[in-house]
Amino acid sequence: MKVKELQNKSNTELQKDLADTRAKLAQLSVDYRTKEVKNVRQIRSEKRNVARILTIMSQNNKASQGEQS
Protein backbone atom coordinates (compact mmCIF):
# COMPACT_ATOMS: atom_id res chain seq x y z
CA MET A 1 0.00 0.00 0.00
CA LYS A 2 1.14 3.46 -0.77
CA VAL A 3 0.73 6.40 1.56
CA LYS A 4 -1.10 8.49 -1.06
CA GLU A 5 -3.70 5.73 -1.44
CA LEU A 6 -4.23 5.59 2.32
CA GLN A 7 -4.54 9.36 2.73
CA ASN A 8 -7.47 9.42 0.31
CA LYS A 9 -9.48 6.86 2.29
CA SER A 10 -11.99 7.54 5.04
CA ASN A 11 -11.59 6.31 8.61
CA THR A 12 -14.05 3.45 8.10
CA GLU A 13 -12.14 2.25 5.05
CA LEU A 14 -8.88 2.52 6.98
CA GLN A 15 -10.32 0.49 9.86
CA LYS A 16 -11.44 -2.21 7.42
CA ASP A 17 -8.01 -2.26 5.77
CA LEU A 18 -6.38 -2.46 9.20
CA ALA A 19 -8.49 -5.45 10.19
CA ASP A 20 -7.74 -7.20 6.89
CA THR A 21 -4.01 -6.51 7.16
CA ARG A 22 -3.84 -7.72 10.76
CA ALA A 23 -5.70 -10.92 9.80
CA LYS A 24 -3.27 -11.49 6.94
CA LEU A 25 -0.33 -10.87 9.29
CA ALA A 26 -1.73 -13.36 11.81
CA GLN A 27 -2.09 -15.98 9.08
CA LEU A 28 1.46 -15.33 7.87
CA SER A 29 2.71 -15.71 11.44
CA VAL A 30 1.01 -19.09 11.76
CA ASP A 31 2.35 -20.17 8.38
CA TYR A 32 5.85 -19.10 9.40
CA ARG A 33 5.72 -21.19 12.55
CA THR A 34 4.55 -24.24 10.60
CA LYS A 35 7.22 -23.54 7.96
CA GLU A 36 4.69 -23.05 5.16
CA VAL A 37 5.52 -19.46 4.28
CA LYS A 38 7.56 -19.02 1.11
CA ASN A 39 8.38 -15.33 1.35
CA VAL A 40 9.46 -14.36 4.86
CA ARG A 41 9.85 -10.70 3.88
CA GLN A 42 6.10 -10.51 3.36
CA ILE A 43 5.69 -10.56 7.15
CA ARG A 44 7.84 -7.42 7.43
CA SER A 45 5.87 -5.79 4.63
CA GLU A 46 2.54 -6.45 6.36
CA LYS A 47 3.87 -5.08 9.66
CA ARG A 48 4.87 -1.91 7.87
CA ASN A 49 1.44 -1.68 6.24
CA VAL A 50 -0.18 -1.89 9.68
CA ALA A 51 2.10 0.90 10.92
CA ARG A 52 1.28 3.05 7.87
CA ILE A 53 -2.45 2.64 8.39
CA LEU A 54 -2.20 3.46 12.10
CA THR A 55 -0.09 6.54 11.33
CA ILE A 56 -2.59 7.85 8.78
CA MET A 57 -5.47 7.22 11.20
CA SER A 58 -3.62 9.10 13.92
CA GLN A 59 -2.92 12.03 11.60
CA ASN A 60 -6.58 12.13 10.57
CA ASN A 61 -7.68 12.15 14.22
CA LYS A 62 -5.30 14.97 15.10
CA ALA A 63 -6.44 16.97 12.09
CA SER A 64 -10.11 16.55 12.97
CA GLN A 65 -9.45 17.54 16.62
CA GLY A 66 -7.61 20.62 15.43
CA GLU A 67 -10.61 21.65 13.32
CA GLN A 68 -12.99 21.24 16.26
CA SER A 69 -10.97 23.47 18.62
Secondary structure as UniProt FT lines:
FT   HELIX           3..7
FT   HELIX           11..33
FT   TURN            34..35
FT   HELIX           41..68
//
